[in-house]
């Protein structure tokens, strides 16, 4: 615009930015273009989050206080990773760096809460030799996310889709050595005390599939002092876990990704994803039940 320089931090109206002369644009045209520019800012931020943020690995340490936790499990360190989406990777060294950070924490057990791939199992092929390094004394437990079922891809046949899912299960169990929980549980015993790790298939609100079956997943956990649930979609917590399964002490989820961008200032955090998912990042509590959402 051919105007005198604007003083820094000066607040100006739209009229001050409208040029005069042959290049003058109408107010409506200016507002339209300004709207396009304004709309592109969150899109650009989201794009950066998808492309570069995929390698912005950070360790977030949270103390989880469970009132009925037996003394034999006090100090237990759980590492959670989620939403790997290996089809989005293009820097193998960066991925290795993220896993090194995880293992440097020396966790007692590891939870993976779904979405190993975007659409199909071959995406993870080049990263098996990295992810199979994830080990822990009390085991690595995993579950599936909405992307793992191949629901967002056009398959040549129903059988091809089913085979893809079976191949993905084998990657978890055989190639990675993770204990994949498909509507089932594992009981960990220490000092005569029992802790249940419950894992269900994807269960989400709206258009997201509800493959999870809590009545199957929790069967046989009655004697466990504490029950920890791996469930990919955090909406499952408020929609089913809170009203129907009061004995679930803590649930671990992913799925939201923080919508690839947001703001964190001290205890304040904001992202547009919160208008779809009230519980979208970090630790939440209602009564004695807790939820942790990994972004």
Number of C-alpha atoms within 10 A of each C-alpha: 10 10 10 6 7 11 8 6 6 7 7 10 8 10 9 9 14 16 14 11 7 6 10 11 13 11 13 9 10 16 13 12 12 13 11 11 11 11 11 12 11 15 12 11 13 17 14 14 19 16 13 11 13 19 18 10 14 9 11 9 10 11 8 15 12 14 9 10 16 16 10 13 16 10 10 11 17 18 19 24 18 24 23 18 18 23 18 14 18 12 10 12 10 15 20 16 14 17 17 14 13 19 16 9 13 15 19 16 18 24 23 27 31 27 23 27 24 23 21 22 23 15 17 21 12 13 17 15 13 17 18 16 14 18 19 16 10 13 17 22 26 29 29 32 30 25 22 23 25 19 15 12 12 10 13 8 9 9 10 12 18 14 13 19 17 13 15 22 21 16 21 22 16 12 15 19 18 24 20 22 22 20 22 22 25 18 16 15 13 11 9 8 17 22 20 22 23 28 33 29 29 28 25 23 14 8 6 14 16 16 17 21 16 20 12 15 21 23 12 14 20 12 12 16 15 23 22 19 25 29 30 33 28 27 22 19 25 14 13 14 19 16 9 12 14 12 18 21 23 23 25 26 32 27 25 22 18 21 16 20 21 17 11 10 7 6 5 7 12 15 16 15 18 16 10 11 16 12 22 29 24 16 17 15 12 9 8 14 18 20 25 21 24 23 18
